[in-house]
Amino acid sequence: MPLPWAMVVVVAVGVATGITELVSRYRDAPLKATFSRPGLLYFTVNGLAAASALVLVREFDMVASSGPVPLKWVLTAGFGAMAVLRSSLFSFRAGDQDVALGPSTFLRIVLDAADREVDRQRATARAISVDQIMKGVVFEKAQIALPTYCLALLQNLPQEY
């Protein structure tokens, strides 16, 4: 496979992996998650990592530096980069929580930002709906159950809430 096409395929593997993760997290609004700014950053990072892996494979002569790039190396670079991005170099315990350090930490930060952005977007739409739905409801009757119900509607709310 010529290098430009190899690069297109390897980036597509990385981008597809990132998009798949976002879509699986937001079944009710996958496009909002994917095309939010953090979502775009998330799958762009995955694509760039895959492209970088292919460049490294060629640079270290794991593949002949001229001529076509074998498909097996393109796939190895694409999926290998995804594995590296999701790995941690080591973990340590902070209080009652395990904290991983490594490339997965950066990816987790971007994914958490996407979570918050999508939740904000969805919350805005839901607030408008709730305003319409709650017009005839007496606040005193709903004040205990309503907050619990609203928090339960959030998709990726951490357990401590």
N, C-alpha and C positions, 0 to 999 in steps of 0.2 A: 504494500500500500504506500503510495507517495506520501511524503511527510505532511503536506498541507491537509490531506484527507485523514491521515492518522491523527493529526491534532484536532480536527473537527470531531472525529469519533471519540477520542479520549475526553474532550471537553463535554461532549454530549453525555457520556457515561457519568461524569461528575455532576453535571447539572441535573440530569434525570434522577440521580440518587438524592440530591438535595430537594428537588421538587416532590419526589415520592414521599420523603419524610414529612414535608409540610402538609401535603394533601392528606396523608394518613392521620395527622393530628387534628385537622379541621374538616371533618366530613360534611358539616353543614355550610361551610363557606371556604372551600379550598382555594378559589381564585383570589379571595381577599387576603388570605395568608401568603400565597405565592407571590402576589404582586404588591405587597406592602414593602416599604423600604427595607426593613430588616429581612423580609423574605427574599427579596432580590439579592441582598448582600449574602444571605445564607447560601443560595444556590450558586452565586457567582464565586464565592470562596471555594465551594466544592469543585467547580469547573476549573478554576485557576490551580488548585492543588493537583488535579489530574493532569493538566497541561504541564505543570512543573515536574511531575513525576516522569512524564515522557521525555522531557528535556534532559533530566538527570540520567535516565536510562541510556539515552543516546550519547550524552556527554562522557559517561564512564565506559563507553564502548561495550555496553552489554548488548547493543545492537550495532551493526555496522553503521558507521557515521555517514556513509553515502549510500544511495540506492533506497529501495523500498523498505518500509518498516513492517516487520511481520505482525500479523493481526494478534498473535498470542502476546506480543510485547505491548501492543496498544491496550489490550484488555487487562494485562497484568498491571500496567501503569495506572489505568483508570480505576480499577477496583482496589489496587494496592494503596493508592492515595486515599481512598475512602476509608480503608482499614486504619491507616496511619492517623488520619484526622480524628478518628473516633477512639483512639487509644490514649492511655495516660501513662506517663513515665513512672509515676508512683502515686500512692495514696497515703494519706495520713488521717488520723482521727482528731477532729476538733470538737470538743464537747461530746455530744452524742451523735455526731454526723461525720460520715466519711467524706473527705475532700480529695478529689483527683486532680493531679497536676500534669499537664501535658497539652497536646494539641486539642484534646477533647474539651478542655476548659474554655478555650476561645470559642469553639463551635457551640458549646452550651450557652455562653453569654449571648451570642448572636441569636440562637434559637429562642432563648428566654425573651430577648427583645422583640422577636417576631410574635411570640405568645402575647406579650403585653400590648403590642400594637394592634393585633387582631382583636383582642378582648376589648380594647378601647373603641375600635370601629364598630364592633358588634354591639357594645354597650350603648353607643349613641343610637343605633337603629332600634334597639330594644327599649330604650328610654322613651322614644317617641311612641312606640306601640303601647307601652305600659301607661303612658299618659292618657291615651285614648281609651284603653280598657278600664282604667281605674276611675274614670270620671264620676260614676255613680256610687263608688265604694266609700263607706264611712271609715276615716282613718283610724279611729279608736278601735274599731273591730279588726282591722287588718295589721295594726302596728307590730304585733308579735310575730305573726306567721310570715309576713311579707319579706322582711330582710333575709330570713333563712331561705326562703324560696328563691329570692334573687341571687344569693350567693351560690345556691345549688345549680343555677343556670350557667355559671361561668365554667368554661371547658377545662381550663388548665390551672385552676386555683390551687396553690400549694396547700398541703394538709394543715399547716399551722393556723390557717384562717378558719 
